[in-house]
Amino acid sequence: MKTVEIIPKIRVDNKEKLALVYTPGVAKSSTEIHKDYDKVFDLTNRSNSVAVLSFNYNESLKRAVYLKDTFLVDAYPLEIKEKELSNGSEERKKELDFVIQNIMPNFMGVDTVLIEGKAFDFDFNIPTRSKGCLFSSDIKVENIEPVELRRLFGGVIETRTVETPDETFKKPVAVVSDGSAVLGLGNIGAEAGLPVMEGKAVLFKELGGVDAMPLCLKTQVPREIERIVFLLENSFSGINLEDISAPRCFEIEANLIDLLSIPVFHDDQHGTAIVVLAGLLNSMKVAGKNLADTKIVFSGAGAAGQAICKLLIKMREFLNSDENGKTSDKKGGDGILMFDKFGAVYKGRKENDPSLEKMAEITNRENFKGSLKEGIKGADIFIGVSTKGILSQDMVKSMAKNAVIFAIANPEPEILPNLALEAGALIAASGRSDFNNQINNSLVFPGLFCGIINSNVKKVDDRIKIEAALALAEIVPEDKLSKEYIIPDALDKKIPSGLQKIFQHV
């Protein structure tokens, strides 16, 4: 069968290109679009993208192939669940219009030819401003500034038509965002989030062999996001939620897991948590400490912070259990403090939302109410998922001997790794590719999704997350493990196969 493949315009085969296509370079393009909406047409592939909407995925695919082969337009096949639309012609039309309006940040237009009952090869004026790839694939892109790179290439993804055996064809993963929490830039909107989602699509393909398409939604209302994804479910093999603010992201993820029959994975939460756990497991080996006995301080209690904390608690409980699975009286949350912009998270704090109140119930056993500066004294581990510059060298000096710093705010960390090391930290990691020990969810989601899709897993539970962290940690050979090398490089070819092995017994 002839299908549409989503491919990168730029091969990510070194750290410099990774930094341009994803973080930290992509933040500059998102910021430019946030300042000037019209730049979305220059800095992404939106100018040449069209959604093909119908009530049958195979028909949409046939139409998308025709549009690509005939007009060179990047056409994305989508199926909307006809039986799930509202009753009545007027209500049905309103819901179709609602879906179309909310997916428009990704496209120049939505093709409804098939819904209107016309043939797949019906011609019309395709509303695009094609840029295509202006340069050969061997161009030295490392010396091009990130915004200029995207402007010249017209974004970083495109499509091509290929012959694919029926039995190996997989629908793409949808990278779904509402632009409410893009990197460390905040609520900059769907259009400004599009460069990030395109960058993720590149990494899905380059690092995991998985087709992925951006789906940035105009609405930021949880029920509406869930409704749109539900109606378009048959268009995808999985849903990767991205850059949706907390606590809304928890509710959206939980509801979509219940609503859909395909896997749903919030990468900001669980992808980050898996990489952090993997890095900490190896860091503890270097530091000569037991993760279960450490004092851990978090700066940032949003989606990523809460997910990391919960997974660490699960892992610490496992480490505290005997061979029969019986846990000791020691709790996994003992010795963990979380801080946000209001200070320490504790039970009954007036600033707590329901998710933070739950976190307060499983951490901060002594009901500490002081500042980060006070709370970090004697800590073995600092995990930052907050904002740049919040951790000072004096604060690092007050930590325990052989302290471990994971300052992973993007695009700028809580403290630069070199400054943390100067202040006495044994190990320093960040989310950046221009320092050693990059803690970035790009290590996880491509290979993990490949395994999920190929093994038909419907839900990513804590067991899979912990096994993924253990597999990722084991990729670093024992004889190579050091304070500068606690986590594999994002481009390490052993990662996808290592992660997929955990699904062999699922």
TORGU-55490 format. One record per residue: z negated, y negated, x negated of N, C-alpha, C in turn. Coordinates in steps of 0.02 Angstrom, whole numbers, plus 50000, padded with zeros to 5 digits. Atoms other than C-alpha are relative to their C-alpha. Layout:
N
ZYXZYXZYX ...
//
This chain:
506
500005006049958500005000050000500004993849956 499995006250037500304982249944499404995750022 500615003749985498724971949933499984993449962 500115006350035498084955049875499405000949954 500534999550050497064954949715499784992949980 500285006550020495924940449667499875000349925 500044999550073496084936849481499824993249969 500155006250035495464924049355500624996949967 499475003450038496634911049283499824999749926 500245000550068495584911349125499615006349983 500364994050022495024927049033499334997949969 500665001450029493154926548996499855005449949 500074995050053493134935648830499564997649943 500495002350049491874925248733499504995450034 500545004049971490294914948761500234993050017 499775006849987491214898348751500374999650067 499645000049936492354902948896499525001450058 500504998749949490874909848993499634993550019 500355006449988489994893048973500444995050036 499545004549965491544883949035500115002150073 499844997649933491914894849185499395000350046 500614999449960490124897349241499504994749977 500505005050018488534889149179499944999549924 500165006349966488194876349109500604995750019 499425004349991489984869549113500194998550072 499785000949931490314872149298499624994550036 500415005249967488914860049345500354993249999 499675006550005489974845449287500534999250054 499495000449947491384849649408499684999250068 500355000749936490164851749551499734992950009 500275006849996489374835049511500564995050014 499435004549987491094826549507500225000250072 499794999449930491534833349678499474997050047 500535002949959489844828249748500064992450001 499915007350003490214810449690500624997850039 499355001849970492004810649757500305006350032 499794994149964492444823549890500725002049985 499294998550009494324822249859500145003849935 499894996450063494104829549685499985007650009 499994992849987493864846649766500725002749997 499304997950000495764847249779500295000349930 499774999950069495954844349592499625005149958 500434996150044494514854449521499885007250024 500054993149976494654870449625500695002250023 499374997349976496024881649692500104998850075 499945001449929495774874849868500704997550018 499345002949987497434865649855500535005250014 499494994949991498374882049854499755006050040 500324994449964497254892749966500064999250075 499944999849927497544897750146499645006350025 500324994249969496494909250256500475002750054 499594996849949497484921650362499535003550049 500494997549951496484925050520500355004050055 499744996049945496824938950644499445004450026 500494995349973495934952450745500075006949968 499894993650034496534966250627500104998749925 499985001650072496224966250439500675002049969 499374997750031497784976250395500574995350016 499485004849982498864963950490499924993649960 500135006050041498034949350401500225001149928 499814998350068498314958250235500764999849992 499274999950001500154960850275500274992849999 499795007049997500344942450318499844996449934 500195003250063499404937050160500475002049943 499534997650051500544947750051500674996350008 499375003549986502064939850135499974992749976 500065007050019501424922150107499984999249924 500035000450073501034925549925500695001349969 499354998250029502694933949887500554994950017 499475004549977503724921249985499884992849979 500145007150012502834904649960499544998749940 500465000550057501694908249810499334997050018 500635002649977500214902849915499465005449991 500564995350005498514910949882499705001050069 500194998649931498234918650053499475005450001 500574995449996496594927350094499965003150069 500024996849934496594940250235499295000350028 500654999949966495174938650360500095003150069 500014997349931494784948550517499394997250036 500555002149958493734941150655499905005250055 500154994849950492864953150775500154997450070 499795002549934493794950150937499505001750054 500464997749947492584960351043499334996449998 500655003350007491104950350977500044992550015 499945007049982491804933351024499724998750069 500285001949935491064924051171500505001650055 499584998649942491714928451344500304993650028 499675005749970492924917051433500454996649950 499495002850045494474908951360499764993649967 500225006350027493664892051337499465001049947 500554998550047492094898951253500275003449937 499704996550056493144910451146500374995249953 499655005050040494234896051087499514995749960 500505004150034492694885751045499715003749940 500304996250055491984899850939500505001049943 499484999550051493634902450848500044993449961 499975006650032493714883750813499384998949956 500625000650038491904884350755500045003649933 499924996150062492284897950627500494996549953 499485003250041493864889150567499734993649968 500265006350027492984872350545499515001349943 500534998950049491574880050446500235003749937 499754996950061492644889950323500504995449964 499505004550028493794875150287499864997449930 500105002450069492914869650126500365004149947 499684995650048493804884150042500764999650001 499284999349988495574881550108500324993450018 499605005749975496964869050139500165000950074 499864998749930497264877450305499815007150019 500134993349975496874892550414500605002150042 499404997649968498394902450467499815004350061 500174996349939498224908250649500635002850034 499364997549974500024914350671499905006750036 500104993349971499434932250706499584999750064 500415000849940498114926750832500434997350057 499565002949950499494917150921500545004950022 499544994849979500494933350935500674999849967 499365000450036501874928850813500045005449947 499884994850050502634940650683499694998149933 500325001250065501864942650509500444995749955 499565003850044503414934550431500244993550032 499845006449968503434919350545499924994449948 500025005450049503844904050439499724993650031 500245006649980502944887550449499844996149937 500135004250058502494873150336499315001549972 500634998150031501154879950220499654993749973 500335006250020499864865850196499645000749932 500314999450066499584867250008500264994849952 499795004350055499674856949851499945004149937 500084994950051499974870949728499974997049930 500035001850070499424868649549500155006049955 499874994150041499514886449486499684999549931 500255000150069499094890549307500534996849956 499505003950037499954877849196500115002449929 499954998050069499664886649032500025007649992 499994992850014499924903748953499285002449992 500674997250001498444915548952499664999749932 500305000150067498184913848765499834992949977 500165006950019497854895048768499274999749975 500675000850027496324889848667499614995150044 500315004449950495314883248813499324997549978 500685001850019493654881948719499924992749983 500055007050020494044864448659500154995150056 499875004449942494444857848833499354998850037 500605001849963493064848548924500005003650068 500024995849939492464858649079500364997150060 499675003049941493054846249212500764999749989 499285000350015494734843849125500325006950004 499754993149995494934862749113500175001750072 499884998349929494764864749301500554995750030 499475004349975495884849849334500685002549979 499364997750026497274856649224500215006650032 499844993449973497164874249294499995000150076 500074999849928496814869449474499505005350022 500504994849987495214879549480500085005849952 500014994550049494894896049393500195006850031 499784993849970495494909249518500664999150036 499404999949960497114913949604500095007150026 499874993249976497864929149690500685002549975 499344997050013499284941149656500055006250044 499904994049960500034955349756500125005949953 499964994050041499884972949686500065006150045 500004993649965500244990749739499355003749984 500654996750008498594999649768499985006350041 500074993949960498305017749820499494999050056 500445000949943497505018449992499285001949985 500674997350012496035028649929499584995849952 500385004150048495545016049794499944992750023 500035006949977495775000049894499314998150025 500645002749978494194989849918500104992850022 499985006949978494034974050019499574995849952 500385004150047493344959249921499274999050023 500685002449986491524954149910500054992650018 500025007149983491194937449995499414996849965 500545003950032490204925049890499844994250048 500155004549944489374915650033499474994849980 500475005450016488534898750008500074994450052 499955006049958488124883250109499914993749957 500055005850045487934872149955499334996450002 500645003549991486104868349992499555000449939 500414999550061485404873649822500455002349942 499504998250051486824873549695499714998949930 500295000350067486194877749520499354996050003 500595004449997484874864549480500174993350030 499745006449975485874851049570499774998450071 500265001249933485094853149742500525000850055 499574999549941485924850849911500604995449993 499405004150013487644844649859500585001950046 499504998549950488624853049998500495005549981 499554994350008489934866550022500564998749951 499435001550044491384857949935499784999649927 500245000750069490374853549780499755006749973 500204993350023489754871549774500585004549984 499424995750008491514878549771500165001849927 499874998050069491754877749581499545005649976 500484994850019490194888549560500215006750029 499814993849967490804901449685500655002849970 499404997750035492514902049601499815003149932 500234997250063491624904649435499705006950008 500294993449987490654919049510500545005150015 499444995549986492274926649574500335002349935 499724998250065492944926249395499565005449967 500454995250033491394935349331499985006750036 499954993749963491464948249470500585004249974 499404996450020493224952749415499975001949926 499994998950072493024950949227499475004949977 500564996050025491344959549209499865006250042 500134994249958491364971949353500615003150032 499404997449968493154974349408500004999650075 500085000849927492684968449583500364993750024 499695005949969493754956849690499474996350040 500485004049963492724942549758500324993450019 499735006349977493174927349861499454995250020 500495004949980492194911249883500024998950076 500045001749930491604907650060499454994950009 500475005549994490754890750060500034997450072 500025001849929490194886350237499754992950010 500175006949986490084868950308499314999350031 500645000349965488574872750416499435002149953 500604997950035486814874150346499475002550048 500454997349949486044880950506499985007649993 500034992850012485414898750474500345004350052 499694995949948485934905850644500764999549999 499285000950002487674898550624500315003549940 499774996350060487874905450447500035007450016 500034992949983487344922550510500565002050049 499484998649950488544921650657500695000349968 499345000250032490054917050549500095006249957 499944994250044489704930850422500065006450042 499954994249955489434943450563500705000750029 499334999649969491094939050646500545001849948 499504998650053492024940550478499835006249959 500244994350039491104956150418500545004949980 499494994950013492624967650430500514997949947 499555002550053493504956850299499755001749930 500324999450065492314961750159499695006949989 500354993950018491534976250065499264998749988 500705001850011489914966850034499934992550003 500155007249996489064949950047499534998249943 500425002750053488384940649896499794992950019 500255006649981487304926249956499854996049937 500055004050060487244911849834499834992750016 500155007149997486454894649815499834997650070 500275001949935485594894049985499254998649990 500685002250015483934884849984499485004450034 500584996749971482244892850015499634995050045 500084992949981481454897350132500555002750045 499474997849954483044898150237500355006349975 499644994350028483834910550117499675006650016 500354993849986482474923550151500175002450071 499854998549930482784922850338500735002250008 499284998449994484684923150321500145006949971 499894993550030484654937950203499735005650043 500324994749959483444948150310500405001250064 499634999249937484434944950469500685003149989 499344997150014486114948950390499955007449981 500114992950016485424965350320499955004050064 500074996649935484964970050499500654999950040 499405000949959486594963550574500605004049975 499384997450029487884970650454499945007349978 499984993150024488424988050403500255000349928 499815000450071488944982150228499414997149961 500585002450039487744978050084499984992449995 500135007250007486974960650075499534999149942 500395000950061486284954449909499964992649985 500085007150018485554937249876499904999649925 500004999750072485974935249693499494995449968 500495004650028484884920049661499305003149999 500644996649999483394930549711500015006349956 500084993350028483714948449660500385000949934 499644999650064485024946649523499584997049944 500425003350050483914934349431499385004149986 500614996050009482374945249460500135006149956 499834994050040483224960649386500084998249927 499885001950070483774951449228499344997949968 500645002150028482064943349204499565006149985 500404994050012481184960149223500255003849939 499724996550058482374968249099499814996549935 500165003850060482094954348974499265000349982 500724999750013480204954948994499795006949975 500174993350024480134973848971500145000649925 499844999850071480994971948803499574995049960 500425004950034479994956348759499315002849985 500664997150010478374965848782499995005049943 499964995450057478964978948658499974996149935 499995004150060479304965348529499314996949988 500645003550006477664956448566499415004749993 500554995150003476634972448568499514999350056 500445000949942475944969148742500225004550057 499864996249939475854978348908500114995150056 499845004749946476704969149050499474999950054 500504999549946475354975249170499364996149984 500625003350020473984966449070500084992749981 499875006950023474784949449041499824994850053 500065005849956474424932349113500684996850004 499335002649989476034925749189499964993650042 499985006449965476354907849243500724998350019 499355001949974477824902549352500024992550012 499845006849977478544885049366500615000650045 499474998949951479584885849524499815005750046 500214994949951479144895149683500515000450057 499474999449951480814894749773500255007150005 499724993349989481984909349807499965004349937 500014996150062482164914849626499295001549978 500694999050023480334912249581499645005350041 500344995249957479704922049730500275007149989 499704993350009480934936449703499795002949933 500224997650065480514937749518499285002350003 500714998449996478664937549555499895006650038 500094993949960478794951049689500225006249961 499764994350038479814962449576499535001649942 500484998950054478604959949431499375003450026 500604996849970477154964549546500145007450013 499824993049989478064980449597500015003949935 499964996750064478394984649415499305001049970 500684999550027476594981049363499595005350037 500344994749962475954992149504500235006949977 499734993650026477105005949440499695001549932 500294998950067476445003549262499265001750004 500714998649991474665004449329499875006650037 500084993849962474975020749423500005006049953 500004994050041474665038249359500625004250015 499404995949993475925052449351500105002550072 499944998049929475565056549534500164994150045 499835005849960475985038949589499414996250028 500595003349975474185034049626499854993949957 500115006250037473855015949578499264998949987 500695001750017472275009449495499764994450045 500275005449959471134996549573500294993249980 499705006250023472034983249471500624998550041 499445002049958473274973549577500574997249957 499425002450037475044969349521500034992549994 499995007250001474754951149561499454996849960 500555002750041473204949449452500284996249939 499795003750059473414936149319500654996350008 499385003749988474924927949401499844993550037 500065006649969474954909349442500704997350013 499375003249984476384900449530499884992650012 500035007249992476704881749525500664997550029 499405003449976477924870849621499884992549993 500055007250009478144852049636499344997150026 500645002349973476484850749730499415002549959 500544997350041475494860149597499935007550009 500124992849993474704877449600500075002250072 499934997149934475114888649747499375004250014 500614996549982473504894449830499955000750076 500064998549928472964901249999499754993950037 500215005549957472834888250136500244993249978 499755006550023473724874450039500444996950054 499645003249943474424861850164500754999849989 499285000350014476134861550077500345006850006 499714993349997476394880350096500425001050063 499644997349943477774886750208499795007450006 500224993049992477574904650274500135004449939 499854995850058478424912250121499524998549942 500465001750053477304902750000499295002450015 500664997549981475754907550097499955007549985 499994992950017476264925750075499935001049925 500064999550073476474922849888499284998649978 500695001750017474744914949882499525005850013 500434994349983474024930649959500045005649949 499934994550049474674941949819499964997649928 500095002750067474434930249669499384995550001 500545005050005473144917549608499345002650031 500604996849972471644928949641499384995649995 500585004350009470424915649578500064993450037 499895006049959471134902349695500014993649956 499935005650046471564890849549500394994350033 499685005749967472034873149608500204994549951 499855005250050472364863949445500744999149987 499315001850019473944857849359500315005649958 499654995350044475264867649263499734999549929 500275001050067474574860149103499355003849990 500634996450004472874867649141500115007550009 499914992949983473504884049214500345004049947 499614996250049474634888649069499585001849939 500424998550058473194889248944499855007549997 500144992950009473044906848874500515004750031 499504995849967474594912948967500425003749948 499574996050044475624926848887500744998650013 499315000649979477214923248985500084993750043 499805005649957478014907549058500695001550028 499354999049968479414909549184500174993650038 499815006349969480304893449231500645000650041 499425000249955481474892449380499934993550041 500175006349966481174874149419500454994349978 499625005950019481784858649329499914998549926 500005001050073482164852449154499404996049976 500505004050034480844846049036499295000650024 500684999849970479324851449136499505003349953 500444996550047478614862048993500024996349933 500035003750064478024852348839499825004749943 500194996150058477754858748663499245000949996 500724999350000475894855248680499775005450049 500174994849952475844866548833500155006949971 499844993750033476704880348734499465001849949 500514998950051475424878248595499355002650030 500624997949967474024881348722500045007150027 499914993249974474724898348771499715005249951 500264994650041474164915248702500455001149939 499604998250058474754921848534500595004350021 499394996349984476514929048536500234998850072 499805001849932476924919748696500755000850010 499304999149982478564922948786500194994650050 499765005549958479524908448864500675001850030 499364999349964480874911448996500114993650039 499865006449967481464893749037500725000250025 499324998249977482954897849147500284995350054 499695004849955483254882349253500704998349974 499315001750018485114878149255500214993550033 499704998950066486014868649188499554998249942 500465001950053484534861549089499335003550008 500614996249993482994872249052499364995850000 500665003350000481144867949069499804997649930 500075001950071481084867348879500565003349962 499474996950040482474870248754499705005549956 500284994450038482254886948664499774998249930 500205001850069482204879048490499344996250000 500635003749996480784867448545499425004750016 500524995149984479804882048619499815004049938 500134996150061479984891848457499634995849948 500355004650045479454876748354499274999350017 500695000849977477884875648461499595006449994 500384993950012477404893548419500165005950044 499824994249958478204904548551500335005449957 499684994550037478714921648487500725001050023 499344998949970480194923348606500154994350047 499775005349953481174909848697500675002050028 499374998449965482524913048825500164994450049 499785005049951483544901748939500585003050039 499434997749962484964903049062500664998149968 499415002750032486194895548939500315005049952 499644995450044487524904648841500054997449929 499965002850067487374893048690499365001049960 500604998050036485674900248640499945007650003 500154992949996485064917848603499625001550065 500394997749942484304927948747500184996350064 499805003249937485304921648895499775004250059 500254996849939484384926149056500424997350058 499555002549949485764924549183500215005850045 499844994649953486174934449340500715002749992 499334997350014487954936649276499955006849964 500124993550030487204951449182499975005650051 500154995049950486874960249346500535000750054 499644999349937487924956149497500695003349995 499344996750000489664961749438499945007749997 500074992850006489154979149380499615003150057 500414997449945487844981349515500425000750064 499584999749940489074977249655500525005449994 499514994650010490354989049579499685006750018 500354993849985489075003049589499835000650074 500185000149929488514998049764500605001950043 499414998949959490274997849834500285007149991 499714993550014490875013649749499575005850025 500444994749977489355023649803499804999250074 500125001249929489325016449981499264998950016 500705001949987487525010249964500004994250050 500035005249948487054999750116499454995049989 500565004550010485434992050054499745000649929 500275000250068484794986749883499254999250005 500735000249994482944991249887499674999049933 500375001450062481564988549758500125005549948 499894994550048481875005649680500644998849961 499375001450034483685001149642499934994149953 500095005950043483164984149573499635001849936 500384998150059481884991849456500415004649954 499574995650040483095005449400500544995949966 499495004350031484404991949368499704996249941 500335003550054483154982149262499885004649940 500114995150053482694997749163500655001749964 499354998450030484535001949136500254994349957 499785005950037484914984249080499614999349935 500425000550060483444984148959500205005249948 499844994450046483975000948884500664999049964 499375001250034485684994148837499894997049931 500175002550066484834985148692499695005849960 500274994450038484584998848560499324998349970 500675001050027482785001048499500034997149929 499975002350070483314998148318500304993049993 499715006850002484174981748364499554995050035 500445004349961482794974848474499624995249955 500345005050040482084958548406499844994050043 500175006049960481404941648461500624995950017 499375003549984483204935048456500465004250044 499554995549963483924950048549499595004550045 500404996249952482944955748702500415002050062 499584998749940484374956548827500735000549976 499314999550023486194961948808500404993650015 499545005549987487574949148798500355001250066 499684999449935488364945548966500685003449997 499334997150008490044951448897499985007049971 500074993350026489354968048834500335005150047 499624995349959490554981448897499595005950025 500414994449979489134993948914499614998550064 500405001949942488314984249057500255003250065 499774997249935489434989449204499875007550005 500104992849997489375007949160499255001750001 500724998850000487505006949125499694998950068 500275001349933487144999349295500265005050051 499724995449951488315011049387499705007049996 500324993450007487405026349318499425000950047 500594999349956485905022449427500205002150070 499784998249933486965025949581500265007350004 499734993250000487495043449528499585004850042 500434995649961485995051049616499814997050068 500165003349936485965039049765500395003450056 
//
